[in-house]
Amino acid sequence: MRGWVQRRRAGREATCAEVAQVLQSYLDGHVDDLTARRVGRHLEHCRRCGLEAETYQAIKDALARRGRDVDARSLDRLRAFGERLAEEGDAGQAGSPA
C-alpha cells in the first residue's frame, strides 16, 4: 500500500480506481495513516465508492458472524462479485476523481 501513497502527487484527490486498489486493505485496517485518511476522505465524498465500501463491510460482518464454516461455493461467488465490482469501477471510473 505504501507505493500507492508514494506515487500520488501532493494535494491531488484520490481517484475511484486508486481507492478500489486499496479498499479491502483499508477496511481490514492494513494501510498506513496517510492512505487511510485519503481513502476515508474519498469515501465521504464519493457515493459509489462509499456504497461499495459499505457493501464489502456488510459482507465481511456477515461472514464474521457466521464463523469459519463458510461454503466454498459461496466464497467463489463472493470473489466473483468483488472482481466484477472492481472491473466495473476500473472501466467506469479510471482516472476520474469523485
N, C-alpha and C positions, 0 to 999 in steps of 0.2 A: 504494500500500500504506500510505502514511503516514496517510491518512484513516481507515483501518481501526483503526489504533492509537489515534488521537486520539479516536475515538468510544467507545472502550472505557472502562468505569469502572474505576478503580484497584482492583486486588486481585481482580477478577472473573475467573474462569477463562474461557478461550475456549470457544465452543460449536463443535460439529461444523460447523454452517453457516458460521461465521466462518472456520474453518480451511479449509473447502472453497473459499472465495473467494480465498485466497492460496496454496493448496497448490502449484500449479505454479510460482509466483514463488519460493516458499520453496525448492523443490527445485532451481531454477535459480540460487539464491543472490542473488536480486534483491529482498530485503526488508531493512529496517533491523534492527539488532541486537535491539531490543526485540521486534519482531514475530517474529524468528527464535527468540528464547528462548521466547516464549509458544506459538508453534506447536510447537516441539520438546517443550515440557513437555506439551502436549495429546497429541501423538503417542505419548509414553511411556506415557500412562495410558488412551488410547482405542484399543481393539483394532481397531475398524472403520476409523478414520481411519489408524491405523498400517499396516494391511493395504493400504489404498488408496494410501498413500504408497509402500509397498514395490512395489506393482504398477506405479504410474507410473514409479518409478525403474528397475525392471527393463525396462520398455518403452523408456525413454529410453536405457538402456545397450545394449539390443539394437539399436536404431536407430543409435546411435553406432558400434557395431561394424560394422554393415552399410555405413556410409558414406552418401554423398549419393544413391545410386541406389535410392531407395525408391519403390515403385509407388504411383501416385496413389490407386488404389482401396484399397490398404492403409491409406494415411493417412486416407482418408474413413471407413473402418471404425473406425480408432483414434479419430478425433474423435467419431464417433457413440457409441462405447463410453464415452469420457470424459464426454460430455454426459449419457448415461444414468446414469452413476455420480453425477454432480453432482446431477441431478434427484432420484434416489433419496435421496441424502444430505440434500438440502433438504427433501424431503417427510417423511422419517422422523426427521430429527434437528433440524429447525428449532427454534432456541431452547432446546434441551436440552443441558446440559453433559455431557461424557463421564463 
